[in-house]
């Protein structure tokens, strides 16, 4: 008897619940590459015969992402090689302490499932890792008699990593457990012990508690429509619990795709951007996207990815400014089990490896620590990586897109960014124009966003007054598209009619001055205004060259890096100011 056999009942219930929650098919293989358990659809599509080499590859590497089933090295010799029913698979090891108990598989047989995984690869990789750890913990704790019941910490953990609102109830509909997404959707801090009868229409709850398996059944919660998918969790032939999934707001990045102005705008600048994006989409060359904050750099990167032949593979975004320097290497490159204190059991796939076959987007590349830059450069040169704690090389097939609002050429001059890395990244330069240079796109972007808000928030607001249109056209939009979106969302929250007026706008937009943002800033931040005058005078005195800036930094008794930060901050507050002539 294998260690998996000892927890069969609990494992089957946990995997069945997770399968319904994630809308994926699942399978468990033992350490000898035998099929231990799988969902019915998986069995129907792939049968019980196992392609041993693919399972052995997982046992050797800890996890694999099969983005092109039938056409990957692990698929050689498989009976499905020429006609694989899978569209995408994720596999990882099940670790019970130091032993490997088997392999867990997430599989989709649909294009919709493929799309969900490729767009949220890190979410599903974390989910399969956590579920594998839960199964391993069940094996370790079996000796103590621990099993999965109607209310169990393992169920709570399984619900929490699922990317949809989920409820777990007793057979009568009393909510025992739930995830945070469900709590947010229901607008309740504590959903426990609330009954389905208090939330959903009685006729719907009756069907659920009778043990019916509902699929995307429409229901109304607080005047808002949702779709319910339910499944009874069986024990000894009887419903022991009920799993209820709601279709909620999942924050899909595609919802924002239309906010990139070049897609919906008609200005010459927007048309030029769209033309360039289409021309470079299928190129393997790295792209460096530059532009002010809020111009839509990530959305431009997503547009390149979506219009490329890589669009069926993952788009993985990394914000270089949000990862602590001591975690950079493990987050980007991944690590093996035991590589360092606190390393996850079974190791972890890095962000770069997650992008295999697709696109890796490095946002805020100017914030990349100098210590990491040589390692990224090596990847760009060799397209190979080694996980932390491993000497095994992993070949990479990824398209690199980087973005920044900083002047990397200046950073190269001041030795804060490697020159060789800059030239590796800056093969195709895509400069996004600020919104003030594409006035004709303001209203199309605004109308598009208002339409989305109207549906999302159920706000009565549907159009703009003529005064608002004129104000939008005259305003310089230092925060670009992001500031425009924020202004519209602000108005949508306070407006009581279907037409937006000047009174509904944020205070900065209600001012009549040509540059309304400057007056409040002068009153609120007199120190910044004084600093701006001082730096302007010094730049006029010493010039905008690197040597001139060094003399300014020396006179102010600050570092050159601090000076650049001050200039960047003031440049953002006063667009067009402090422009470099070097």
C-alpha positions in Angstrom: 0.0 0.0 0.0 1.4 3.4 -1.0 1.3 6.4 1.4 -1.3 7.9 -1.0 -3.6 4.9 -0.5 -3.8 5.7 3.2 -5.4 9.0 2.5 -7.4 8.1 -0.5 -10.8 9.2 0.7 -9.6 12.6 1.9 -7.4 13.1 -1.2 -10.4 12.4 -3.5 -12.7 14.8 -1.7 -10.0 17.6 -1.6 -9.1 17.2 -5.3 -12.7 17.0 -6.4 -13.5 20.2 -4.5 -10.4 22.0 -5.9 -11.2 20.7 -9.4 -14.7 22.3 -9.3 -13.4 25.5 -7.8 -10.6 26.0 -10.3 -12.6 24.6 -13.3 -9.8 22.3 -14.2 -9.3 18.5 -14.5 -7.0 16.9 -12.0 -5.0 13.7 -11.6 -2.7 12.2 -8.9 0.1 9.8 -9.8 2.1 7.8 -7.3 5.9 7.8 -7.1 6.0 4.8 -9.5 4.2 6.8 -12.2 0.9 5.0 -11.8 -2.4 6.8 -12.0 -3.8 7.0 -8.4 -6.9 9.1 -8.9 -8.3 11.5 -11.5 -11.5 13.4 -12.2 -14.0 11.8 -14.5 -13.3 14.0 -17.5 -9.6 13.4 -17.2 -10.2 9.7 -17.2 -12.5 9.9 -20.3 -10.0 12.1 -22.2 -6.7 10.4 -21.3 -7.5 7.0 -19.8 -5.5 5.1 -17.2 -2.3 4.6 -19.2 0.4 6.9 -18.1 3.2 8.4 -20.2 6.0 7.5 -17.7 8.7 9.9 -19.0 6.6 13.0 -18.3 6.0 11.9 -14.7 9.7 11.1 -14.2 10.6 14.6 -15.5 8.4 16.1 -12.8 9.9 13.9 -10.1 13.4 15.0 -11.2 12.6 18.8 -11.6 9.9 19.3 -9.0 7.4 20.9 -11.4 6.8 21.5 -15.1 4.5 23.7 -17.2 3.4 22.0 -20.4 2.3 24.9 -22.6 2.3 23.0 -25.9 1.0 19.5 -25.2 2.2 17.0 -27.8 5.1 19.1 -29.0 7.4 19.2 -25.9 10.4 17.0 -25.2 8.5 15.2 -22.4 5.9 14.2 -24.9 8.2 12.1 -27.1 6.8 8.6 -27.3 3.4 9.5 -25.8 0.4 7.9 -27.6 -1.2 11.4 -27.7 1.8 13.1 -29.3 0.0 13.8 -32.6 -3.4 14.5 -31.1 -3.1 15.4 -27.5 -6.5 16.3 -26.0 -4.9 18.6 -23.4 -4.5 22.3 -24.2 -2.2 23.0 -21.2 -1.0 21.1 -18.1 0.8 22.0 -14.8 2.4 19.2 -12.8 4.2 19.3 -9.5 5.5 16.9 -6.9 3.7 15.9 -3.7 6.2 16.1 -0.9 5.6 14.3 2.5 8.4 15.7 4.6 11.5 14.7 2.8 9.9 11.9 0.7 8.2 12.4 -2.7 4.8 10.7 -2.5 3.7 11.4 -6.1 2.8 13.9 -8.7 -0.3 16.2 -8.9 -1.6 17.4 -12.3 -3.8 20.4 -13.3 -5.1 19.9 -16.8 -7.4 21.8 -19.2 -9.0 20.3 -22.3 -10.5 23.6 -23.4 -9.2 26.8 -24.9 -10.9 28.8 -22.2 -9.0 26.9 -19.5 -5.8 27.4 -21.5 -6.5 31.2 -21.6 -7.1 31.4 -17.8 -3.9 29.6 -17.0 -1.7 31.4 -19.5 -3.0 34.8 -18.3 -2.6 34.0 -14.6 0.2 31.4 -14.6 1.7 32.4 -11.2 -1.8 32.0 -9.6 -2.2 28.5 -10.8 1.4 27.5 -10.1 1.0 28.7 -6.5 -2.4 26.8 -6.3 -0.9 23.5 -7.5 2.0 23.9 -5.1 -0.2 24.6 -2.1 -2.6 21.8 -3.0 0.4 19.4 -3.3 1.6 20.6 0.1 -1.8 20.0 1.6 -1.8 16.4 0.3 1.7 15.9 1.6 0.5 17.2 5.0 -2.4 14.8 5.0 0.0 11.9 4.5 2.3 13.1 7.3 -0.6 13.7 9.7 -2.4 10.4 8.9 -0.9 8.6 11.8 -2.6 11.1 14.1 -6.0 10.3 12.6 -6.4 13.6 10.9 -8.9 13.5 8.0 -10.8 16.1 6.0 -14.2 16.9 7.4 -16.9 19.4 6.7 -14.9 22.1 8.4 -11.1 21.6 8.2 -8.1 23.9 7.9 -7.1 22.1 4.7 -10.4 23.0 3.1 -9.9 26.6 4.2 -6.5 26.7 2.6 -7.8 25.1 -0.6 -10.6 27.6 -0.8 -8.3 30.6 -0.3 -6.0 29.9 -3.2 -8.8 29.5 -5.6 -9.2 32.6 -7.9 -13.0 32.7 -7.6 -15.5 33.4 -4.7 -16.3 30.1 -3.0 -18.6 28.9 -0.2 -18.4 25.6 1.6 -21.6 24.6 3.5 -23.1 21.8 5.4 -25.9 19.7 3.7 -28.5 22.2 4.9 -26.8 25.3 3.3 -25.2 26.7 6.5 -21.9 28.3 5.5 -19.0 26.7 7.3 -16.1 28.1 5.3 -15.4 30.6 2.6 -12.6 32.5 0.9 -11.8 36.2 1.0 -13.2 36.7 -2.5 -16.6 35.4 -1.4 -16.5 37.7 1.6 -15.7 40.7 -0.6 -18.4 39.8 -3.1 -21.1 39.4 -0.4 -19.8 42.5 1.4 -19.7 40.6 4.7 -16.7 40.5 7.1 -17.8 37.2 8.6 -19.8 34.8 6.4 -19.6 31.8 8.8 -22.9 30.4 10.1 -24.8 32.5 7.5 -27.2 30.4 5.5 -27.5 30.2 1.8 -31.2 30.9 2.4 -30.3 34.4 3.5 -28.3 35.1 0.4 -29.9 33.4 -2.6 -33.5 33.0 -3.9 -35.3 30.1 -2.1 -35.9 28.1 -5.2 -32.2 28.1 -6.1 -31.2 27.1 -2.5 -33.7 24.3 -2.6 -32.1 22.8 -5.7 -28.6 23.2 -4.1 -29.5 21.5 -0.8 -31.3 18.7 -2.6 -27.8 17.8 -4.0 -28.3 19.0 -7.5 -25.1 19.8 -9.5 -25.9 23.3 -10.9 -23.8 24.8 -13.7 -23.6 28.6 -14.1 -27.1 29.0 -12.7 -28.0 32.7 -12.7 -28.9 34.2 -9.3 -29.3 37.7 -7.9 -27.4 39.0 -4.9 -28.3 42.4 -3.7 -29.7 43.4 -7.1 -26.6 42.1 -8.9 -26.5 39.1 -11.1 -24.1 36.3 -10.7 -23.8 32.7 -11.9 -23.6 29.8 -9.5 -21.9 26.4 -10.0 -22.5 23.9 -7.2 -21.5 20.4 -6.4 -22.3 18.1 -3.4 -19.3 16.6 -1.6 -20.3 13.0 -1.1 -19.4 10.7 1.8 -20.7 7.2 2.1 -23.1 7.9 -0.8 -24.7 10.9 0.9 -24.1 14.7 0.6 -21.8 15.6 3.5 -21.2 19.2 2.3 -21.9 21.5 -0.5 -19.4 23.6 -2.6 -20.8 26.8 -4.2 -18.8 28.8 -6.7 -19.8 32.3 -7.8 -18.7 34.1 -10.9 -17.1 37.2 -9.4 -14.7 40.1 -10.2 -11.3 38.3 -10.7 -9.2 41.4 -11.8 -8.4 39.9 -15.3 -5.7 42.2 -16.9 -7.6 42.0 -20.2 -10.4 44.2 -18.7 -7.9 47.0 -18.9 -6.7 46.3 -22.4 -8.9 49.0 -24.0 -7.5 51.6 -21.7 -4.3 51.8 -23.7 -5.1 54.8 -25.8 -3.4 53.7 -29.0 -6.0 50.9 -29.2 -9.0 53.1 -29.0 -7.5 56.5 -30.0 -7.4 58.0 -33.4 -4.7 60.6 -33.0 -1.6 60.5 -35.3 0.5 59.6 -32.2 -1.9 56.7 -31.3 -1.9 55.4 -34.9 1.9 55.5 -35.0 2.0 53.5 -31.8 -0.4 50.9 -33.0 1.5 50.5 -36.2 4.8 50.0 -34.4 3.2 47.5 -32.0 1.8 45.4 -34.9 5.2 45.5 -36.8 7.3 44.4 -33.8 4.8 41.9 -32.2 6.3 38.8 -33.8 9.9 39.8 -33.6 12.1 37.9 -31.1 14.0 41.1 -30.3 13.8 42.7 -26.8 11.6 45.8 -26.5 12.2 48.8 -24.2 9.0 50.8 -23.6 9.6 54.3 -22.2 7.2 57.0 -21.2 5.8 59.0 -18.3 4.0 57.5 -15.4 0.4 56.5 -16.3 0.9 56.3 -20.1 0.1 52.6 -20.3 3.4 50.9 -20.6 2.2 47.5 -19.2 -0.8 47.6 -21.4 1.4 48.3 -24.5 3.5 45.3 -23.5 0.3 43.2 -23.2 -0.8 44.4 -26.7 2.5 43.3 -28.2 2.1 39.9 -26.5 -1.5 39.5 -27.6 -0.7 40.3 -31.2 2.2 37.9 -31.3 2.4 34.2 -32.0 3.3 33.8 -28.3 -0.2 34.8 -27.2 -1.2 31.3 -26.3 1.6 31.1 -23.8 2.0 33.1 -20.5 2.5 36.8 -20.1 4.4 37.2 -16.9 4.8 40.7 -15.4 7.4 41.6 -12.8 7.6 45.0 -11.1 11.3 45.4 -10.4 10.6 48.2 -7.8 8.3 46.0 -5.6 10.7 43.0 -4.9 13.1 43.4 -2.0 16.7 43.1 -3.2 17.4 40.0 -1.0 14.5 38.1 -2.6 15.2 39.2 -6.2 17.2 36.2 -7.3 14.9 33.6 -5.8 11.8 35.3 -7.3 13.2 35.7 -10.8 15.2 32.5 -11.1 13.4 30.1 -8.7 15.1 27.8 -6.3 15.6 24.2 -5.3 14.4 22.6 -2.1 17.0 23.3 0.7 18.7 26.1 -1.3 18.3 28.4 1.8 16.6 28.7 5.1 12.9 28.9 4.6 13.0 27.5 1.1 9.6 26.0 0.1 9.3 22.2 0.2 9.9 21.0 -3.4 11.5 24.2 -4.5 9.8 26.9 -6.5 9.7 27.9 -10.2 10.9 31.4 -10.8 9.0 34.2 -12.6 11.3 34.0 -15.7 10.7 30.2 -16.0 6.9 30.8 -15.7 7.1 32.8 -18.9 8.4 29.8 -20.9 7.2 30.1 -24.5 5.6 33.5 -23.8 6.6 37.0 -22.8 8.4 38.3 -19.7 7.6 41.9 -18.9 10.1 43.7 -16.6 8.4 46.8 -15.4 10.3 49.6 -13.7 13.5 48.1 -15.1 15.4 51.2 -13.9 14.9 50.0 -10.3 16.6 46.6 -10.9 19.4 46.3 -8.3 23.0 46.4 -9.7 23.7 43.1 -8.2 21.0 41.4 -10.2 21.8 43.2 -13.5 24.7 40.9 -14.6 22.5 37.8 -14.0 19.7 39.2 -16.2 22.3 40.2 -18.8 23.5 36.6 -18.9 20.0 35.3 -19.5 19.5 37.8 -22.4 22.8 36.6 -23.9 22.4 32.8 -23.4 18.7 32.3 -22.8 19.5 29.8 -20.0 19.0 30.0 -16.3 19.9 28.0 -13.2 17.6 28.0 -10.2 19.2 29.0 -6.9 20.8 26.0 -5.3 21.0 24.1 -8.7 23.7 23.6 -11.3 21.2 22.4 -13.9 20.7 24.7 -16.9 17.1 25.3 -18.1 16.8 26.5 -21.7 14.5 29.5 -22.1 12.2 30.5 -24.9 10.9 33.9 -23.8 10.4 37.4 -25.3 11.8 40.1 -23.1 9.9 43.4 -22.8 11.1 46.1 -20.3 9.6 49.4 -19.3 10.7 52.5 -17.4 9.8 56.1 -16.8 13.4 56.9 -16.1 16.2 58.0 -18.5 18.4 54.8 -18.6 21.0 56.6 -20.7 21.5 59.1 -17.9 21.6 56.2 -15.4 24.3 54.6 -17.5 26.4 57.8 -17.4 26.1 57.9 -13.6 27.0 54.2 -13.3 23.7 53.1 -11.7 22.6 51.0 -14.7 24.9 48.7 -16.7 25.7 49.9 -20.2 25.8 46.4 -21.7 22.4 45.5 -20.2 21.0 48.8 -21.5 22.0 48.0 -25.1 20.7 44.4 -24.8 17.3 45.7 -23.7 17.1 48.8 -26.0 16.9 46.9 -29.3 13.4 48.1 -30.2 12.6 51.4 -28.4 8.9 52.2 -28.0 8.3 55.7 -26.6 4.7 56.3 -25.4 3.6 59.9 -25.8 1.9 61.6 -22.9 -1.8 62.3 -23.0 -1.3 66.0 -23.4 0.3 65.3 -26.8 -2.7 63.3 -28.0 -5.6 65.5 -27.2 -7.8 63.8 -29.8 -7.7 60.6 -27.8 -8.9 62.0 -24.5 -12.6 61.7 -25.0 -12.5 58.3 -26.7 -10.5 56.9 -23.8 -12.8 58.7 -21.3 -16.0 57.4 -23.0 -14.6 53.9 -23.1 -13.7 53.9 -19.4 -17.1 55.4 -18.4 -18.9 52.7 -20.2 -17.0 50.0 -18.3 -17.6 51.8 -15.0 -21.3 52.1 -15.8 -21.5 48.3 -16.1 -19.2 47.5 -13.2 -20.5 49.9 -10.6 -24.1 50.2 -11.8 -23.7 54.0 -11.6 -26.3 56.2 -13.3 -23.5 58.2 -14.9 -23.4 57.7 -18.7 -22.2 60.8 -20.4 -20.2 64.1 -20.1 -21.4 67.6 -20.1 -20.0 70.0 -22.7 -18.1 71.9 -19.9 -16.5 68.7 -18.8 -15.4 67.9 -22.3 -13.8 71.3 -22.6 -12.1 71.0 -19.3 -10.7 67.6 -20.2 -9.3 69.0 -23.5 -7.7 72.0 -21.7 -6.2 70.0 -18.7 -2.5 68.9 -19.1 -3.0 65.5 -17.5 0.4 65.1 -15.7 -0.7 61.7 -14.5 -1.8 60.7 -18.1 -4.3 58.0 -18.7 -4.2 56.8 -15.1 -5.1 60.3 -13.9 -8.0 60.5 -16.4 -9.4 57.1 -15.2 -9.1 58.2 -11.6 -11.0 61.5 -12.3 -13.8 59.6 -14.0 -14.1 57.0 -11.3 -14.2 59.8 -8.7 -17.0 61.4 -10.5 -18.9 58.1 -10.9 -18.9 57.7 -7.1 -20.4 61.1 -6.3 -22.5 61.9 -9.3 -26.2 61.5 -8.8 -27.4 62.1 -12.4 -26.6 60.5 -15.7 -24.5 63.4 -16.9 -21.1 64.4 -15.5 -20.7 68.1 -14.6 -17.7 70.2 -13.4 -19.0 69.9 -9.9 -18.5 66.1 -10.0 -14.8 66.3 -10.9 -11.9 66.3 -8.4 -11.0 69.8 -7.1 -7.8 70.0 -9.2 -9.9 69.7 -12.4 -12.5 72.2 -11.3 -9.9 75.1 -11.4 -10.2 77.4 -14.5 -6.4 78.0 -14.8 -4.6 76.6 -17.9 -2.6 74.4 -15.6 -4.9 73.9 -12.6 -2.7 71.4 -10.8 0.0 74.0 -10.1 -2.0 76.4 -7.9 -3.0 73.9 -5.2 0.6 72.4 -5.2 2.1 75.9 -4.6 -0.2 76.3 -1.6 0.2 72.8 -0.3 3.9 72.3 -1.1 5.7 75.7 -0.9 9.0 73.8 -0.2 8.7 72.0 -3.6 8.1 75.3 -5.4 11.1 76.8 -3.8 13.2 73.7 -4.6 12.1 73.9 -8.2 13.2 77.6 -8.5 16.5 76.7 -6.9 17.2 73.8 -9.3 16.1 75.7 -12.3 18.6 78.5 -11.5 21.4 75.9 -10.9 20.7 74.1 -14.2 20.8 77.4 -16.0 24.1 78.2 -14.3 25.9 74.9 -14.8 23.9 73.3 -17.7 22.1 70.0 -18.1 25.2 67.9 -18.9 26.4 65.2 -16.5 29.3 67.4 -15.5 26.9 70.2 -14.7 24.7 68.0 -12.6 27.7 66.7 -10.7 28.6 70.4 -9.8 25.0 71.0 -8.7 25.0 67.9 -6.5 28.4 69.1 -5.0 27.0 72.6 -4.3 23.9 71.2 -2.7 26.0 68.7 -0.7 23.8 65.8 -2.0 24.7 62.7 -4.0 24.2 62.6 -7.8 21.5 59.9 -7.3 19.6 62.1 -4.9 19.7 64.9 -7.4 18.3 62.7 -10.1 15.5 61.7 -7.8 14.6 65.3 -7.1 14.6 66.2 -10.8 12.4 63.1 -11.5 9.9 64.1 -8.9 9.8 67.7 -10.0 9.6 66.7 -13.6 6.5 64.6 -12.9 4.9 67.5 -11.0 5.7 70.0 -13.7 5.7 68.2 -17.1 8.2 69.7 -19.5 10.4 71.2 -16.7 14.0 70.1 -16.1 14.3 68.4 -19.5 17.7 67.3 -20.3 19.6 68.6 -23.3 22.5 66.1 -22.9 
